[in-house]
Amino acid sequence: MSSDRRYQVFVSSTYEDLREERQEVMQALLELDCIPAGMELFPATDDDQWTLIKRVIDECDYYIVIIGGRYGSIGPKGISYTEQEYRYALDTGKPVIAFLHKDLALIPVGKSEADPESVAKLMEFRELTRKKVCKFWERPSDLGSAVSRSLVRLINTHPMPGWIRADKAAAAVAATEVLRLRKTIEDLQAKLAETQLSAPKGSEDLAQGVEPFPIDYSFEAYAADREVWSFNRQLDFTWNEIFEEIGPLMLDEAADDRIRAGLAQLVRTRTLDGWDEDPELTEFGSPRSFAVSARDEQTIKIQLRALGLIEQSKKARSIKDTRTFWSLTAYGDAVLVQLRAIRKGEFKPVDEGSADEAPEAEA
């Protein structure tokens, strides 16, 4: 049993014939750190007796009835007060235990019912209590251990609120509130982690994926007479192609100038791939100084940021370093892995003995 929690137990019985038995039960309850409640403990009050009894039973956690050889005085309802209390405890859903004398024939005459009608009612009451948890006893000394064992078992199977000291209750409430807040934080963290691995709300309306974006750029090339010419071009790239190129630069973080260089590499590669197919460029060589327009560079960063793929880096750095740095978001990292990770069977292994080997140079 909890050292901070005390259970209040209502003890019901006839009184004069069971004084010693009640004392054993009270002692057992006190040793269990329980709070016994019975009619002999009630203070004088202006309330009528039955109203007071009901209120005390309501305040108790458990109900115990001790039944010996007497049925008890009859109340207005035609049953004894002891049976009336027991039935009220049952009606209110209170966990109950009945302790019945094992052999009524062994009870002294002075502690037994002489009236046949009362004996019949006693037997009916005993049968009623046997429908719930009940234990048997013969001597008052038996009751103490029987109550201890039975009540501990009942507390384990039917836990009740009990009573807690005010200072302990405040600590318990605080602990409960801490647990509630911790659960709330965990739920919010889980939701935050979930949102970090998904596209931002509203981004479905933005250009992305395989949709094209025209990039304006410039570069220089040498003519046959070594004169340097400047060219302005425009190429369409999908957003996936753009992100595939510059995303890896931000696996840690990347400054604006590094992203600028990545975009320049993107247009350079495409330009060189189609160099021989552009009649205007076939007369030129040694291309250099590729640069994406400043406007398109900014648009690309804004778009990737709006798609939730990149964010401005939060790493601390020297106050003298005024550059803007960018890094991948958790969602951006997941998208990049999908775009750049090599899938099984995508590349065939090199067969060293294949017929595709380069022919030997002629002598």
N, C-alpha and C positions, 0 to 999 in steps of 0.2 A: 504493500500500500504506500501511496505517496506520502512523504513526510510533511508536505505543505498542505495537503488536502484533508479535511475532516468530514466524515459522513455522519449525518444525524439520523438516528434510528429510533423509531417509535416502538415502545414495548407495551404490549397490551395483554391483560390477563385479569382474572378475578384477583382481588387484592389480599384479603385477610388470610386465605388458605395457602397463598403462594408467596408470602413475604420472603422466605429464605431463597426460594427459586429465583425470584426477581432480583435479589441481591447478587446472586451468582451471575446472572445475565448482565446486570449493570457493570459488575467488576470486569467481566470478559470484554464488554464494549469499550470500557475505559482503557483497558490494556491494548486494544486495537486502535487507540487514538480516535475512537468514535465518540459522538455526542449522544448520550441516551436521553430519551424524552418519554415521560410517562405521567400519569395523572398525579402521582404522589409528588412530582416535581413542579406542578403548575402553581403559580401564585394565585392569591385571591384576586378575583376579577368581577366586574359587573356583568360581563357577558354570560349568557346562559351556557350551561355545561356543554351541550352538543355543538354549538357554534364554536366554542373554544377548542374542543377536541378536533373538529374538522380542520380548523386553521393550523393546528400543530401538525396533524398528519400531512397536510399539504406542504408544510415547510420541511418535512423529513424526506430523506432519500430512500430509506428502507423501512419495512414494517415487520415486526416480530410479534407473534402471539404465542403465549404459553397456556396450554390447556391441561388442567389437572382433573379433579373430581367434581368440581362445581361448575354449573352453567352460568351463574351470576344473576344479578337483579334484572328484571324485565323492564324494558323501556316502553315509551309510548307506541312504538311500532310492533309490539308483541314479541320482540326478541331481546336477548340480553344486550347490554351496552358493548360487551366484548365482541359479540357476533356482529353487532351494528358497525363497530369500528372496522372489523375485518372486511365486511362487505363494502364499506366505503373505500378502504384502501384498494380493494380489487377494482371497484368502479372507476377510480382515478388512475388506474394503471401503475400503481406503486408496486415495486418488487416485494414479494412477501415470503416469509418462511414461518411455518407453524411447527411448534414443538409440543408433541402429544405425549401424555403419560402412557407408558407401554402397557401397563396392566392396572385397570381401574380397581380390580379386586384387592390390590395391595395397598390402596390408599386408605388411611385411617377413616373411621366412620365420621369423625368430626370435620373432616375435610371433603366429604362426599355429599352428593345430593340424596335426600331422602324422599322427596316428592317424585312420584312416577312420571308426571308430566315434564318436570325439569330434567329428569334422567333421559327421557326420550329426546328432548330438545338438545341436550348435551351430545347424545349419540349422533343426531343429525348434523350438529355443528362440526363434530369430529370428521364425519364423512365429507362434509363440504371442504374442509381444509386439506383432506387427503388428495383432492383433485389438483392441488398445487404442490410446491415444494414443502415437504414436511419431514421431521425427524422425531425419533422417540427417545424418551428418557425414563429412568426409574427413580434415581436419587438426585437431590439438588446439585450435588457435586458433579453429576454427569453433564449438567447444562452448560457449564462454563466452556469446556472444550468443544462441545457440540455446536454452540453458538459461534465460537471462534472459527472453526473449520467451515461451517456452513456459510457464514457471512462473507468470509474471504472469497469463497467460491462464487457466491452470488455477486459480489462486487466485480469479479473478473468477467463473469458472463453477462451481467447487466450493469455496466458502469453508469453512475449518476453524477450530477454536477458537484455535489458536496459543497463544503464551505472552505474558503481560503482567507487567511489573515489579510487585512486591508493592504499592508505593505507588500505582501507576497502577491496579492491580486494585481496590484499596480505593475509589479515586475512581469507577471504573466501576461497582462494586457500589452505591455511594451514589447515583450518577446513575440507575441502573436502579431502585433503590428509590424515588427521587423520582418517576420516571415512573410507577411502579406506584401510588404513593400519589396522584399527580395524577389518574390514570385512575379510581381508587377515588372520589376526591372528585367528579370530573365525573359518575360514575355515580350517586352519592348525590344530587348536586344535581339531576340529571335526574329521579330518582325523587321528590325533594322537590317539584320544580316540578309533576310530574304529580299528586302527591297534593294540592297546593294548588289545583288546578283541578278537583278532584272532591270529592264529598261525603265527610265523615268516615266511617270504618268504624262501622257500627252505627246510623247516622242513618236508615237505611231503615225502622227500627222506630218512628220519631218522627212525630208529626203534622206535615204540611207540605203545600205545594202548594195544592190546592183544598179541602182539608179545613177545616171551619169551626171558628172559635174564638169563643166568646161573650165580648164585652167589656162589663163594667159601667162605667157612666160617669154623671156628673151634670152639670147645667147650671142656669142661672137664666133666668127670663123675666118680663116685665112683664105684669100683668093690666090690665084696662081702667081700673081706678082707680089705676094706676101702682104698685100694690103688687108687690113682688118675690117671686116664687114659686121654690122649688127643686124640681127633678125628678131622679129616678133612673131610668135606663133601661138596657136591655141590647140590644145588637145583635150579630148574627153576621157575622164577617168571615172570609174565607179567609186562609190564611197568605200567599198570593201578594198579596192586596190590602193586607195590613198591610205587607209588605216593599216593595211598589211605592210606598207612601206615605212611609215613613220611610227607605228605602234611599238615595235621592238625598241626604238630609241628611248622610250619612256618606261621600260621595265623597271628601271630605278627612278630616274627623273631626267628631264632634258630641258635645257634652256632654249629660248626662242631661236638663237642662232643655229643650234643643232637641228631643230625641226626645219628651219629654213634650208639647211644643207640637205636634209632628207628629201624635202620636196623637190629641190633642184636635181637630186639624183634620180628621182622618179621621172621627171620630164626628160632628163638627159638620156636615160636608158631607152625610153620610147622613141625619142628623136633619132638616136643612133641606129635603132633597129629598122627605122624606115628611111634612113638617109639615102640609100641608093634608089629609092622609089620616088624621091622628090626631085624633079628636074631642076629646080632652082638651087638645090644644094649640091648636086653632083660635081659642080665645078669648084667646090670649096672643100677645105680640109681643116684638120686640127681644131674642132669646135671646143669652145671654152666659155667660162663665165655664165653658166646657166643660172637663171634666177626667176623664180615665180613672182608674179606681181604682188606687191604688198597687200593690196586689197584681197586677192584670192587667198593669200597666206592667212590673213586674219579671219576671213570667212570660214576657211577650213577648220581652224582652231575653235571658232565659235560653234560651228556645226557639230564637231566631235564632242565638244563640251555639252551642248544641248542634248545630244544623244546619250549622254551619261557614260561616255567611253573614256574621257580624260577629265582631269581636274587640276587646278593650280596647286602645285606642291606646297605642303605645309612644313617642310623641313626647315629647321633653324639654320641660318647662315650668317656670315659676316655682314655687318651693317653697311660695309662698303660695296658689297655685291648687290647691285640694284637690278640685276637681270630677273626676268620672269621665268620660272621653271614650271614644267608640266609633268604629270605622272599619270599612269593608268589608274582608273577606278577598279574596284573588284569586278564589276560587271565588264569593264573594258578588257581586263585581263582574261576573263572567261571567253569573251568574243574573239580576242586575238588568238587564243589557243585553238579555237574552232577553225579559224581561218588559216593558221600557219602550221598547225601540227600535221605531221605526215601520217596518212592513214595506211593501214596494212595493205600491201599489194600495190601501193601507188607507184613505187619505184622497183624495177626488176634488178636482181643482183647481177653483178658482172660475171660473165662466164669466161674464164681465162682461156679456155680452149676452143672458143667459138670461131666461126669462119669470119666474124666481123673484125678480127684483128687487123690492125693497119698493115698494109703490104710493105714488104721490105723495100728500101730504096734501091733503084736500079744502079748497077755499077757504072 
